[in-house]
Amino acid sequence: MSENHLAIDGPQLLLNGAPFLPKGLRCSNALIDDAAADQLIENLPVFVDYGVNSLSVFLMGSRFGDVRGYAEDGALDPVYRARFDRILQAADDQALMMIVGCLYWGTSQAKWPSWTQHQANAAIANTARWLAEAGWQHTIVDVDNEGMGLRQAGFDNRELVLAAKAAAPEVLVGTNYRGEPPEEADLALHFATPVSHKPYIESEGSPQAVEGGYWGPYSKREGFYGYLNVGVYTPAMRADQCRLAEEYFERGHGYYLASTWLQAGRPQGPNQRPGGMGTADDPGVRWWLEWLRGWLAEHEQR
């Protein structure tokens, strides 16, 4: 059971009763194997020292990692669940909030093409039930990454939220498709439209100062199953990523850095450590972490 408790009061997230602004990293492929999970756990104190207070990890996917954390009937795979439990415990020890990502459809090979709404609901319900029974109170469930399951398989995200709430009403649940979250959702994530009466977290923040988008031709190429330019950024991209994070923070929204460095599949990653300053000779995300530390010192929020 976690020592830290996340709650929501209108548009405000609260951690242990105090206002909480998520400043995080998207570590979506941390469950790929024990080595990745161990590296993340070992680096949690490092990330916290920079000012990171939240992370996201996915049970299904993500791209090029293909973690298959669910069986075909929607049950949680015990190996991945145990690996996630270790990460959740280590995160709780550092007072870190965690987003628990569920469905990752897209191009991931971890999805189950046989699934209907029934199996998708079961997967979300089983996830919420596991978190409640284990007493992980520092978590938020992201039911469907970028609404990919909605777009590609027709999964009704409101039904996914209701499945989670029926299994464990106390578990916090967010939606991540384009549009306002359903009233039953506790908050809005990433692609969702921010609404005044719920918290919002940009849970997959990336720079806009790149032609075709960060996740477009800069990072991917037809016929290559992996990422390009892993952990490499132009000066304009680095400046833009920092500018965007600051804009979100000043609006009272959470912001997570998403990077090919952090979430690349094997053998390119995942790199669950700061790395370097984002150049070809020194790839990584340390540059953003150092910016975050400076921003927090300036705003006296650490």
PASEBA-1860 file (N, C-alpha, C; in nm, 3 decimals):
! residues 302
1> MSENHLAI> 0.084/-0.120/0.000/0.000/0.000/0.000/0.088/0.125/0.000 ~ 0.047/0.222/-0.081/0.128/0.343/-0.091/0.112/0.432/0.032 ~ 0.219/0.503/0.063/0.216/0.601/0.172/0.158/0.734/0.125 ~ 0.160/0.755/-0.006/0.115/0.881/-0.064/-0.022/0.863/-0.129 ~ -0.104/0.967/-0.116/-0.242/0.958/-0.164/-0.273/1.074/-0.256 ~ -0.311/1.040/-0.379/-0.349/1.140/-0.479/-0.501/1.157/-0.476 ~ -0.547/1.281/-0.482/-0.689/1.310/-0.482/-0.715/1.428/-0.574 ~ -0.843/1.454/-0.599/-0.882/1.564/-0.687/-0.989/1.647/-0.617
9> DGPQLLLN> -0.970/1.779/-0.623/-1.069/1.873/-0.572/-1.100/1.972/-0.684 ~ -1.207/1.946/-0.759/-1.238/2.029/-0.875/-1.126/2.020/-0.977 ~ -1.068/2.133/-1.019/-0.960/2.130/-1.118/-0.822/2.108/-1.056 ~ -0.816/2.086/-0.925/-0.689/2.079/-0.853/-0.653/1.936/-0.814 ~ -0.535/1.891/-0.853/-0.481/1.767/-0.801/-0.421/1.793/-0.664 ~ -0.437/1.696/-0.574/-0.383/1.705/-0.440/-0.301/1.580/-0.411 ~ -0.181/1.598/-0.360/-0.102/1.486/-0.313/-0.086/1.502/-0.163 ~ -0.139/1.407/-0.089/-0.139/1.412/0.058/-0.202/1.541/0.109
17> GAPFLPKG> -0.307/1.584/0.038/-0.385/1.699/0.080/-0.332/1.833/0.034 ~ -0.214/1.837/-0.029/-0.155/1.963/-0.073/-0.166/1.977/-0.225 ~ -0.183/2.099/-0.276/-0.188/2.119/-0.422/-0.067/2.058/-0.490 ~ -0.092/1.995/-0.604/0.012/1.917/-0.671/0.011/1.949/-0.820 ~ 0.125/1.991/-0.874/0.140/2.020/-1.016/0.234/1.915/-1.076 ~ 0.182/1.823/-1.159/0.267/1.718/-1.214/0.374/1.772/-1.309 ~ 0.496/1.730/-1.285/0.611/1.763/-1.369/0.680/1.630/-1.396 ~ 0.655/1.574/-1.514/0.688/1.434/-1.529/0.764/1.393/-1.653
25> LRCSNALI> 0.788/1.261/-1.659/0.855/1.196/-1.770/0.769/1.079/-1.817 ~ 0.760/1.063/-1.948/0.684/0.952/-2.005/0.780/0.835/-2.029 ~ 0.770/0.735/-1.944/0.858/0.617/-1.951/0.775/0.497/-1.994 ~ 0.713/0.508/-2.110/0.607/0.416/-2.150/0.652/0.272/-2.165 ~ 0.779/0.248/-2.199/0.827/0.111/-2.220/0.907/0.056/-2.103 ~ 0.888/0.110/-1.985/0.967/0.067/-1.870/0.941/-0.078/-1.829 ~ 0.831/-0.137/-1.875/0.802/-0.276/-1.840/0.859/-0.377/-1.939 ~ 0.935/-0.330/-2.037/0.979/-0.418/-2.146/1.056/-0.539/-2.094
33> DDAAADQL> 1.135/-0.520/-1.989/1.206/-0.631/-1.926/1.253/-0.584/-1.788 ~ 1.309/-0.677/-1.711/1.353/-0.643/-1.575/1.465/-0.539/-1.576 ~ 1.550/-0.544/-1.677/1.662/-0.450/-1.682/1.612/-0.306/-1.697 ~ 1.509/-0.286/-1.781/1.453/-0.151/-1.797/1.387/-0.104/-1.669 ~ 1.311/-0.192/-1.606/1.246/-0.155/-1.480/1.350/-0.122/-1.373 ~ 1.455/-0.203/-1.366/1.561/-0.179/-1.267/1.629/-0.046/-1.291 ~ 1.657/-0.014/-1.418/1.723/0.112/-1.448/1.637/0.231/-1.409 ~ 1.506/0.221/-1.435/1.416/0.329/-1.394/1.416/0.346/-1.243
41> IENLPVFV> 1.403/0.235/-1.172/1.401/0.241/-1.026/1.530/0.301/-0.972 ~ 1.644/0.262/-1.029/1.773/0.314/-0.984/1.785/0.464/-1.007 ~ 1.720/0.515/-1.111/1.733/0.656/-1.146/1.622/0.744/-1.089 ~ 1.527/0.687/-1.018/1.421/0.770/-0.961/1.476/0.881/-0.871 ~ 1.571/0.852/-0.780/1.625/0.962/-0.698/1.692/1.070/-0.781 ~ 1.754/1.032/-0.893/1.818/1.129/-0.981/1.713/1.221/-1.042 ~ 1.605/1.160/-1.096/1.498/1.239/-1.156/1.433/1.331/-1.052 ~ 1.411/1.278/-0.932/1.349/1.359/-0.826/1.438/1.478/-0.791
49> DYGVNSLS> 1.568/1.457/-0.790/1.660/1.566/-0.757/1.649/1.681/-0.858 ~ 1.614/1.649/-0.981/1.594/1.753/-1.082/1.458/1.823/-1.068 ~ 1.366/1.763/-0.992/1.234/1.822/-0.973/1.120/1.744/-1.033 ~ 1.150/1.629/-1.095/1.043/1.543/-1.148/0.962/1.488/-1.032 ~ 0.829/1.493/-1.044/0.743/1.440/-0.938/0.639/1.341/-0.988 ~ 0.649/1.301/-1.115/0.552/1.205/-1.167/0.608/1.137/-1.292 ~ 0.556/1.017/-1.320/0.599/0.936/-1.434/0.478/0.867/-1.494 ~ 0.494/0.821/-1.619/0.392/0.732/-1.677/0.459/0.608/-1.732
57> VFLMGSRF> 0.392/0.494/-1.713/0.439/0.365/-1.762/0.316/0.293/-1.818 ~ 0.335/0.220/-1.929/0.222/0.155/-1.995/0.225/0.003/-1.980 ~ 0.105/-0.053/-1.961/0.087/-0.198/-1.955/0.077/-0.259/-2.094 ~ 0.033/-0.181/-2.192/0.025/-0.229/-2.331/0.102/-0.134/-2.420 ~ 0.185/-0.190/-2.509/0.266/-0.107/-2.597/0.393/-0.068/-2.523 ~ 0.451/0.046/-2.550/0.406/0.135/-2.655/0.485/0.107/-2.782 ~ 0.480/0.199/-2.878/0.540/0.175/-3.009/0.685/0.128/-2.998 ~ 0.714/0.019/-3.070/0.846/-0.042/-3.082/0.891/-0.113/-2.955
65> GDVRGYAE> 0.810/-0.110/-2.850/0.840/-0.185/-2.729/0.753/-0.309/-2.720 ~ 0.625/-0.291/-2.755/0.531/-0.402/-2.768/0.513/-0.482/-2.640 ~ 0.511/-0.414/-2.527/0.482/-0.478/-2.399/0.338/-0.530/-2.404 ~ 0.318/-0.657/-2.378/0.183/-0.715/-2.380/0.145/-0.751/-2.237 ~ 0.096/-0.650/-2.164/0.065/-0.667/-2.023/-0.070/-0.728/-1.995 ~ -0.147/-0.755/-2.101/-0.278/-0.817/-2.084/-0.285/-0.947/-2.162 ~ -0.351/-1.047/-2.103/-0.383/-1.169/-2.176/-0.499/-1.141/-2.271 ~ -0.528/-1.236/-2.356/-0.632/-1.213/-2.458/-0.769/-1.191/-2.397
73> DGALDPVY> -0.791/-1.240/-2.276/-0.922/-1.220/-2.211/-0.927/-1.091/-2.129 ~ -0.819/-1.013/-2.130/-0.816/-0.888/-2.054/-0.756/-0.899/-1.916 ~ -0.714/-1.019/-1.876/-0.648/-1.036/-1.747/-0.508/-0.976/-1.753 ~ -0.460/-0.927/-1.639/-0.324/-0.874/-1.634/-0.223/-0.988/-1.636 ~ -0.120/-0.975/-1.717/-0.012/-1.072/-1.717/0.063/-1.061/-1.584 ~ 0.080/-1.170/-1.510/0.141/-1.161/-1.376/0.286/-1.113/-1.378 ~ 0.360/-1.142/-1.484/0.500/-1.097/-1.491/0.507/-0.946/-1.500 ~ 0.427/-0.887/-1.590/0.428/-0.742/-1.607/0.366/-0.672/-1.487
81> RARFDRIL> 0.265/-0.734/-1.428/0.203/-0.675/-1.309/0.304/-0.669/-1.194 ~ 0.380/-0.775/-1.174/0.480/-0.777/-1.068/0.589/-0.674/-1.095 ~ 0.628/-0.660/-1.221/0.729/-0.561/-1.257/0.678/-0.420/-1.229 ~ 0.551/-0.398/-1.261/0.490/-0.267/-1.236/0.479/-0.241/-1.086 ~ 0.445/-0.343/-1.010/0.437/-0.327/-0.864/0.570/-0.278/-0.807 ~ 0.680/-0.330/-0.859/0.812/-0.286/-0.811/0.835/-0.138/-0.842 ~ 0.795/-0.097/-0.962/0.810/0.044/-0.999/0.720/0.131/-0.914 ~ 0.597/0.088/-0.892/0.503/0.166/-0.812/0.552/0.181/-0.668
89> QAADDQAL> 0.608/0.077/-0.612/0.661/0.087/-0.476/0.779/0.184/-0.470 ~ 0.869/0.173/-0.567/0.984/0.263/-0.569/0.940/0.407/-0.590 ~ 0.838/0.428/-0.675/0.785/0.563/-0.697/0.723/0.617/-0.570 ~ 0.650/0.534/-0.500/0.588/0.578/-0.375/0.695/0.616/-0.272 ~ 0.804/0.541/-0.270/0.913/0.572/-0.178/0.971/0.712/-0.204 ~ 0.958/0.758/-0.329/1.008/0.890/-0.368/0.896/0.994/-0.376 ~ 0.775/0.958/-0.332/0.658/1.047/-0.337/0.627/1.093/-0.479 ~ 0.642/1.001/-0.574/0.613/1.028/-0.714/0.472/0.981/-0.750
97> MMIVGCLY> 0.398/1.063/-0.822/0.270/1.021/-0.879/0.296/0.937/-1.003 ~ 0.206/0.843/-1.032/0.223/0.756/-1.149/0.097/0.754/-1.234 ~ 0.115/0.773/-1.365/0.008/0.745/-1.461/0.027/0.602/-1.508 ~ -0.078/0.522/-1.493/-0.078/0.382/-1.536/-0.147/0.376/-1.671 ~ -0.069/0.363/-1.777/-0.125/0.357/-1.912/-0.178/0.218/-1.941 ~ -0.294/0.213/-2.005/-0.357/0.083/-2.034/-0.347/0.051/-2.183 ~ -0.450/0.078/-2.259/-0.452/0.038/-2.399/-0.360/0.127/-2.483 ~ -0.279/0.063/-2.567/-0.195/0.134/-2.662/-0.212/0.062/-2.796
105> WGTSQAKW> -0.304/0.109/-2.875/-0.337/0.041/-3.001/-0.237/0.085/-3.108 ~ -0.267/0.181/-3.191/-0.172/0.233/-3.287/-0.103/0.125/-3.367 ~ 0.030/0.138/-3.384/0.109/0.039/-3.458/0.173/-0.063/-3.365 ~ 0.139/-0.059/-3.238/0.199/-0.153/-3.144/0.158/-0.296/-3.176 ~ 0.254/-0.387/-3.167/0.226/-0.529/-3.187/0.174/-0.596/-3.060 ~ 0.154/-0.517/-2.955/0.106/-0.572/-2.828/-0.046/-0.580/-2.822 ~ -0.116/-0.518/-2.917/-0.262/-0.517/-2.912/-0.316/-0.655/-2.950 ~ -0.441/-0.680/-2.910/-0.510/-0.805/-2.941/-0.616/-0.775/-3.048
113> PSWTQHQA> -0.594/-0.811/-3.175/-0.691/-0.782/-3.280/-0.829/-0.844/-3.255 ~ -0.833/-0.948/-3.171/-0.961/-1.016/-3.143/-1.049/-0.938/-3.046 ~ -0.995/-0.837/-2.981/-1.069/-0.769/-2.875/-1.191/-0.695/-2.927 ~ -1.298/-0.707/-2.849/-1.417/-0.624/-2.865/-1.424/-0.532/-2.742 ~ -1.532/-0.456/-2.733/-1.549/-0.370/-2.616/-1.546/-0.452/-2.488 ~ -1.593/-0.574/-2.493/-1.599/-0.659/-2.373/-1.460/-0.682/-2.315 ~ -1.364/-0.723/-2.399/-1.228/-0.749/-2.349/-1.158/-0.619/-2.308 ~ -1.184/-0.511/-2.383/-1.124/-0.382/-2.346/-1.176/-0.338/-2.210
121> NAAIANTA> -1.305/-0.350/-2.186/-1.361/-0.316/-2.055/-1.299/-0.402/-1.945 ~ -1.284/-0.531/-1.975/-1.228/-0.622/-1.875/-1.085/-0.582/-1.840 ~ -1.006/-0.543/-1.940/-0.868/-0.503/-1.914/-0.863/-0.381/-1.823 ~ -0.948/-0.282/-1.849/-0.949/-0.161/-1.767/-1.000/-0.193/-1.626 ~ -1.105/-0.273/-1.617/-1.159/-0.310/-1.486/-1.055/-0.386/-1.405 ~ -0.983/-0.479/-1.469/-0.881/-0.555/-1.398/-0.767/-0.466/-1.352 ~ -0.732/-0.365/-1.431/-0.628/-0.271/-1.392/-0.670/-0.191/-1.269 ~ -0.791/-0.137/-1.273/-0.840/-0.059/-1.159/-0.851/-0.146/-1.034
129> RWLAEAGW> -0.898/-0.268/-1.050/-0.913/-0.358/-0.935/-0.777/-0.391/-0.874 ~ -0.678/-0.416/-0.959/-0.542/-0.442/-0.909/-0.488/-0.324/-0.830 ~ -0.503/-0.203/-0.882/-0.451/-0.085/-0.812/-0.521/-0.066/-0.678 ~ -0.652/-0.088/-0.675/-0.727/-0.070/-0.551/-0.690/-0.177/-0.449 ~ -0.683/-0.302/-0.493/-0.654/-0.411/-0.400/-0.511/-0.404/-0.347 ~ -0.418/-0.354/-0.430/-0.280/-0.338/-0.386/-0.260/-0.213/-0.301 ~ -0.359/-0.124/-0.302/-0.350/-0.002/-0.224/-0.262/0.104/-0.286 ~ -0.247/0.101/-0.420/-0.167/0.203/-0.488/-0.253/0.327/-0.506
137> QHTIVDVD> -0.239/0.422/-0.412/-0.324/0.541/-0.409/-0.258/0.663/-0.472 ~ -0.141/0.646/-0.532/-0.068/0.756/-0.594/-0.074/0.747/-0.747 ~ -0.184/0.693/-0.800/-0.192/0.661/-0.941/-0.313/0.724/-1.010 ~ -0.299/0.738/-1.141/-0.406/0.776/-1.232/-0.406/0.676/-1.347 ~ -0.522/0.629/-1.389/-0.534/0.537/-1.500/-0.562/0.615/-1.629 ~ -0.481/0.591/-1.732/-0.504/0.643/-1.867/-0.561/0.526/-1.949 ~ -0.690/0.531/-1.980/-0.756/0.412/-2.034/-0.716/0.379/-2.177 ~ -0.686/0.481/-2.260/-0.668/0.455/-2.403/-0.577/0.563/-2.461
145> NEGMGLRQ> -0.450/0.529/-2.482/-0.352/0.628/-2.527/-0.395/0.696/-2.657 ~ -0.411/0.828/-2.650/-0.450/0.912/-2.764/-0.578/0.865/-2.832 ~ -0.661/0.791/-2.760/-0.784/0.741/-2.819/-0.760/0.647/-2.936 ~ -0.644/0.581/-2.939/-0.611/0.491/-3.051/-0.708/0.374/-3.058 ~ -0.742/0.320/-2.940/-0.838/0.210/-2.939/-0.975/0.254/-2.986 ~ -1.011/0.377/-2.953/-1.137/0.435/-2.999/-1.137/0.447/-3.150 ~ -1.030/0.504/-3.207/-1.025/0.529/-3.351/-1.014/0.400/-3.431 ~ -0.932/0.306/-3.385/-0.901/0.189/-3.466/-0.991/0.069/-3.440
153> AGFDNREL> -1.038/0.055/-3.317/-1.120/-0.061/-3.282/-1.260/-0.023/-3.236 ~ -1.287/0.107/-3.224/-1.420/0.152/-3.185/-1.450/0.141/-3.038 ~ -1.348/0.129/-2.953/-1.373/0.116/-2.810/-1.428/0.247/-2.754 ~ -1.544/0.241/-2.693/-1.608/0.357/-2.631/-1.532/0.390/-2.502 ~ -1.465/0.505/-2.500/-1.384/0.539/-2.384/-1.467/0.566/-2.259 ~ -1.588/0.615/-2.276/-1.675/0.633/-2.159/-1.704/0.498/-2.094 ~ -1.726/0.396/-2.176/-1.749/0.262/-2.121/-1.624/0.213/-2.046 ~ -1.506/0.246/-2.098/-1.382/0.207/-2.030/-1.373/0.273/-1.893
161> VLAAKAAA> -1.409/0.402/-1.887/-1.408/0.473/-1.759/-1.509/0.409/-1.664 ~ -1.628/0.381/-1.714/-1.732/0.321/-1.629/-1.690/0.183/-1.580 ~ -1.617/0.108/-1.664/-1.569/-0.024/-1.622/-1.471/-0.010/-1.506 ~ -1.382/0.089/-1.515/-1.288/0.112/-1.406/-1.360/0.152/-1.279 ~ -1.455/0.242/-1.290/-1.527/0.292/-1.173/-1.614/0.183/-1.110 ~ -1.669/0.095/-1.192/-1.748/-0.015/-1.137/-1.661/-0.112/-1.059 ~ -1.538/-0.132/-1.106/-1.446/-0.225/-1.038/-1.384/-0.163/-0.914 ~ -1.355/-0.033/-0.919/-1.286/0.034/-0.807/-1.317/0.183/-0.814
169> PEVLVGTN> -1.427/0.226/-0.752/-1.470/0.366/-0.762/-1.365/0.466/-0.716 ~ -1.276/0.426/-0.626/-1.180/0.519/-0.569/-1.061/0.547/-0.661 ~ -1.041/0.466/-0.763/-0.928/0.483/-0.853/-0.953/0.601/-0.947 ~ -0.854/0.689/-0.962/-0.867/0.806/-1.049/-0.842/0.765/-1.194 ~ -0.929/0.814/-1.283/-0.927/0.771/-1.423/-0.936/0.892/-1.515 ~ -0.851/0.894/-1.619/-0.855/1.001/-1.717/-0.872/0.946/-1.857 ~ -0.919/1.034/-1.949/-0.929/0.997/-2.090/-0.835/1.083/-2.173 ~ -0.802/1.033/-2.294/-0.690/1.084/-2.371/-0.725/1.091/-2.520
177> YRGEPPEE> -0.854/1.102/-2.553/-0.895/1.116/-2.693/-0.928/1.262/-2.721 ~ -0.938/1.298/-2.849/-0.968/1.436/-2.886/-1.113/1.467/-2.853 ~ -1.131/1.561/-2.761/-1.265/1.597/-2.715/-1.268/1.604/-2.564 ~ -1.376/1.658/-2.512/-1.389/1.669/-2.368/-1.404/1.532/-2.303 ~ -1.344/1.514/-2.185/-1.358/1.386/-2.117/-1.503/1.365/-2.074 ~ -1.550/1.240/-2.067/-1.685/1.217/-2.016/-1.696/1.262/-1.871 ~ -1.816/1.292/-1.828/-1.835/1.346/-1.693/-1.784/1.249/-1.587 ~ -1.789/1.120/-1.615/-1.745/1.020/-1.517/-1.594/1.015/-1.501
185> ADLALHFA> -1.519/1.070/-1.598/-1.372/1.073/-1.588/-1.330/1.178/-1.486 ~ -1.221/1.151/-1.418/-1.173/1.243/-1.314/-1.089/1.357/-1.370 ~ -1.027/1.335/-1.485/-0.939/1.438/-1.540/-0.919/1.415/-1.688 ~ -0.855/1.515/-1.754/-0.823/1.510/-1.896/-0.673/1.495/-1.914 ~ -0.633/1.413/-2.013/-0.493/1.385/-2.041/-0.460/1.412/-2.188 ~ -0.344/1.472/-2.214/-0.283/1.483/-2.346/-0.381/1.531/-2.454 ~ -0.434/1.440/-2.539/-0.519/1.479/-2.649/-0.654/1.537/-2.604 ~ -0.694/1.508/-2.482/-0.826/1.552/-2.436/-0.833/1.705/-2.428
193> TPVSHKPY> -0.952/1.757/-2.445/-0.975/1.901/-2.434/-0.979/1.940/-2.287 ~ -0.895/2.035/-2.243/-0.903/2.080/-2.104/-1.041/2.140/-2.075 ~ -1.094/2.109/-1.957/-1.221/2.166/-1.913/-1.198/2.230/-1.776 ~ -1.273/2.332/-1.747/-1.245/2.415/-1.629/-1.264/2.341/-1.497 ~ -1.349/2.238/-1.494/-1.382/2.174/-1.368/-1.306/2.045/-1.341 ~ -1.205/2.014/-1.425/-1.124/1.894/-1.404/-0.976/1.929/-1.424 ~ -0.886/1.857/-1.355/-0.743/1.878/-1.382/-0.708/1.835/-1.525 ~ -0.599/1.894/-1.576/-0.549/1.856/-1.708/-0.399/1.832/-1.698
201> IESEGSPQ> -0.351/1.725/-1.764/-0.209/1.695/-1.773/-0.173/1.672/-1.919 ~ -0.078/1.750/-1.971/-0.019/1.718/-2.101/0.080/1.605/-2.074 ~ 0.033/1.482/-2.095/0.110/1.365/-2.054/0.204/1.312/-2.162 ~ 0.212/1.383/-2.274/0.303/1.342/-2.382/0.356/1.467/-2.453 ~ 0.426/1.550/-2.379/0.475/1.676/-2.433/0.597/1.657/-2.521 ~ 0.593/1.716/-2.641/0.705/1.710/-2.734/0.718/1.843/-2.807 ~ 0.835/1.873/-2.863/0.855/2.002/-2.928/0.776/2.013/-3.058 ~ 0.731/2.134/-3.087/0.658/2.161/-3.210/0.748/2.217/-3.319
209> AVEGGYWG> 0.867/2.262/-3.282/0.957/2.328/-3.377/1.033/2.227/-3.461 ~ 0.959/2.139/-3.531/1.019/2.040/-3.619/0.918/2.008/-3.729 ~ 0.963/2.012/-3.852/0.873/1.989/-3.965/0.815/1.848/-3.960 ~ 0.682/1.840/-3.969/0.615/1.710/-3.964/0.590/1.658/-3.824 ~ 0.635/1.733/-3.722/0.614/1.691/-3.584/0.725/1.602/-3.533 ~ 0.746/1.606/-3.403/0.854/1.528/-3.341/0.839/1.379/-3.367 ~ 0.715/1.329/-3.365/0.691/1.186/-3.383/0.671/1.149/-3.529 ~ 0.692/1.245/-3.620/0.676/1.220/-3.763/0.808/1.177/-3.826
217> PYSKREGF> 0.841/1.233/-3.945/0.962/1.191/-4.017/1.092/1.211/-3.939 ~ 1.092/1.303/-3.843/1.213/1.323/-3.764/1.248/1.198/-3.683 ~ 1.145/1.125/-3.641/1.166/1.011/-3.551/1.139/0.875/-3.614 ~ 1.071/0.872/-3.730/1.032/0.743/-3.787/1.058/0.740/-3.938 ~ 1.079/0.619/-3.990/1.099/0.600/-4.133/1.029/0.472/-4.174 ~ 0.959/0.476/-4.285/0.889/0.359/-4.337/0.987/0.244/-4.355 ~ 0.949/0.127/-4.304/1.030/0.008/-4.319/1.132/-0.013/-4.208 ~ 1.145/0.084/-4.116/1.239/0.071/-4.004/1.159/0.062/-3.875
225> YGYLNVGV> 1.170/-0.051/-3.804/1.093/-0.070/-3.682/1.173/-0.020/-3.562 ~ 1.168/0.108/-3.543/1.240/0.173/-3.436/1.236/0.323/-3.457 ~ 1.310/0.397/-3.375/1.313/0.543/-3.384/1.442/0.591/-3.449 ~ 1.432/0.707/-3.512/1.548/0.781/-3.560/1.582/0.890/-3.459 ~ 1.704/0.939/-3.463/1.744/1.054/-3.381/1.710/1.035/-3.233 ~ 1.740/0.917/-3.181/1.705/0.886/-3.042/1.780/0.978/-2.946 ~ 1.702/1.060/-2.875/1.760/1.151/-2.777/1.834/1.270/-2.837 ~ 1.808/1.299/-2.965/1.878/1.408/-3.033/1.779/1.519/-3.067
233> YTPAMRAD> 1.815/1.642/-3.036/1.729/1.759/-3.057/1.810/1.873/-3.117 ~ 1.746/1.950/-3.205/1.808/2.074/-3.249/1.794/2.178/-3.138 ~ 1.874/2.285/-3.141/1.856/2.392/-3.042/1.714/2.447/-3.041 ~ 1.653/2.461/-3.159/1.516/2.514/-3.165/1.418/2.419/-3.098 ~ 1.436/2.289/-3.113/1.347/2.191/-3.050/1.362/2.195/-2.898 ~ 1.485/2.205/-2.850/1.505/2.211/-2.706/1.440/2.336/-2.646 ~ 1.460/2.450/-2.712/1.400/2.574/-2.663/1.247/2.565/-2.664 ~ 1.192/2.503/-2.769/1.047/2.493/-2.781/0.989/2.403/-2.673
241> QCRLAEEY> 1.057/2.291/-2.645/1.010/2.200/-2.540/1.005/2.270/-2.405 ~ 1.103/2.347/-2.375/1.106/2.421/-2.248/0.998/2.528/-2.245 ~ 0.981/2.598/-2.356/0.876/2.702/-2.364/0.738/2.642/-2.340 ~ 0.711/2.529/-2.403/0.581/2.466/-2.388/0.558/2.421/-2.245 ~ 0.658/2.360/-2.183/0.644/2.316/-2.045/0.611/2.434/-1.954 ~ 0.681/2.543/-1.973/0.656/2.662/-1.891/0.514/2.713/-1.911 ~ 0.466/2.714/-2.035/0.330/2.761/-2.061/0.227/2.675/-1.990 ~ 0.246/2.544/-1.994/0.152/2.454/-1.925/0.157/2.475/-1.775
249> FERGHGYY> 0.276/2.481/-1.719/0.289/2.499/-1.575/0.222/2.629/-1.530 ~ 0.243/2.736/-1.607/0.188/2.865/-1.566/0.036/2.869/-1.578 ~ -0.021/2.779/-1.658/-0.168/2.767/-1.664/-0.222/2.674/-1.556 ~ -0.132/2.616/-1.477/-0.174/2.524/-1.373/-0.196/2.383/-1.423 ~ -0.145/2.352/-1.544/-0.157/2.218/-1.602/-0.028/2.140/-1.580 ~ -0.042/2.010/-1.564/0.075/1.925/-1.557/0.139/1.909/-1.694 ~ 0.266/1.871/-1.696/0.338/1.853/-1.823/0.440/1.741/-1.806 ~ 0.438/1.646/-1.902/0.533/1.535/-1.905/0.618/1.547/-2.031
257> LASTWLQA> 0.748/1.538/-2.017/0.836/1.527/-2.131/0.824/1.386/-2.189 ~ 0.797/1.378/-2.319/0.798/1.250/-2.391/0.915/1.254/-2.489 ~ 0.992/1.147/-2.496/1.113/1.147/-2.578/1.145/1.008/-2.630 ~ 1.198/1.003/-2.752/1.246/0.875/-2.803/1.355/0.818/-2.713 ~ 1.428/0.904/-2.646/1.533/0.859/-2.553/1.475/0.772/-2.444 ~ 1.365/0.818/-2.385/1.305/0.748/-2.272/1.229/0.623/-2.313 ~ 1.166/0.625/-2.432/1.071/0.518/-2.462/1.109/0.429/-2.579 ~ 1.226/0.446/-2.639/1.265/0.359/-2.749/1.267/0.213/-2.705
265> GRPQGPNQ> 1.231/0.124/-2.797/1.239/-0.019/-2.769/1.381/-0.070/-2.782 ~ 1.401/-0.198/-2.755/1.532/-0.260/-2.770/1.569/-0.267/-2.918 ~ 1.696/-0.248/-2.956/1.813/-0.227/-2.871/1.845/-0.079/-2.845 ~ 1.761/0.012/-2.897/1.791/0.155/-2.884/1.766/0.209/-2.744 ~ 1.684/0.142/-2.669/1.642/0.188/-2.537/1.566/0.075/-2.469 ~ 1.472/0.105/-2.381/1.446/0.239/-2.330/1.558/0.286/-2.237 ~ 1.587/0.415/-2.245/1.693/0.475/-2.164/1.628/0.546/-2.045 ~ 1.618/0.477/-1.933/1.550/0.531/-1.815/1.649/0.602/-1.725
273> RPGGMGTA> 1.721/0.696/-1.787/1.823/0.775/-1.718/1.834/0.908/-1.792 ~ 1.894/1.010/-1.732/1.897/1.141/-1.796/1.973/1.146/-1.928 ~ 2.082/1.071/-1.940/2.162/1.085/-2.060/2.227/1.222/-2.064 ~ 2.243/1.276/-2.188/2.317/1.400/-2.203/2.234/1.517/-2.248 ~ 2.297/1.605/-2.323/2.240/1.736/-2.353/2.167/1.741/-2.487 ~ 2.133/1.626/-2.542/2.044/1.622/-2.658/2.110/1.643/-2.792 ~ 2.242/1.633/-2.799/2.313/1.644/-2.926/2.345/1.504/-2.979 ~ 2.387/1.498/-3.105/2.421/1.369/-3.164/2.534/1.301/-3.088
281> DDPGVRWW> 2.628/1.380/-3.036/2.741/1.326/-2.960/2.708/1.302/-2.813 ~ 2.598/1.359/-2.768/2.563/1.353/-2.626/2.409/1.345/-2.612 ~ 2.348/1.235/-2.662/2.202/1.228/-2.662/2.144/1.210/-2.522 ~ 2.020/1.250/-2.507/1.953/1.233/-2.379/1.857/1.346/-2.351 ~ 1.810/1.353/-2.227/1.713/1.456/-2.186/1.761/1.535/-2.065 ~ 1.890/1.528/-2.036/1.942/1.603/-1.922/1.919/1.754/-1.941 ~ 1.926/1.800/-2.065/1.904/1.942/-2.093/1.769/1.990/-2.040 ~ 1.663/1.907/-2.057/1.530/1.946/-2.009/1.523/1.938/-1.857
289> LEWLRGWL> 1.584/1.837/-1.801/1.586/1.822/-1.656/1.658/1.940/-1.591 ~ 1.766/1.985/-1.651/1.836/2.101/-1.595/1.753/2.227/-1.609 ~ 1.680/2.238/-1.721/1.588/2.353/-1.735/1.481/2.347/-1.626 ~ 1.424/2.227/-1.602/1.320/2.211/-1.501/1.372/2.252/-1.364 ~ 1.490/2.208/-1.329/1.548/2.243/-1.199/1.560/2.395/-1.186 ~ 1.607/2.459/-1.292/1.620/2.604/-1.288/1.486/2.675/-1.280 ~ 1.388/2.625/-1.354/1.255/2.687/-1.351/1.193/2.674/-1.212 ~ 1.209/2.560/-1.152/1.154/2.539/-1.018/1.224/2.628/-0.915
297> AEHEQR> 1.355/2.642/-0.927/1.426/2.729/-0.834/1.378/2.872/-0.848 ~ 1.357/2.915/-0.971/1.310/3.051/-0.996/1.170/3.073/-0.941 ~ 1.086/2.972/-0.948/0.947/2.986/-0.904/0.925/2.933/-0.762 ~ 1.033/2.888/-0.698/1.025/2.842/-0.558/0.917/2.735/-0.540 ~ 0.914/2.638/-0.632/0.813/2.532/-0.626/0.873/2.398/-0.592 ~ 1.002/2.390/-0.577/1.061/2.258/-0.547/1.031/2.218/-0.404
END
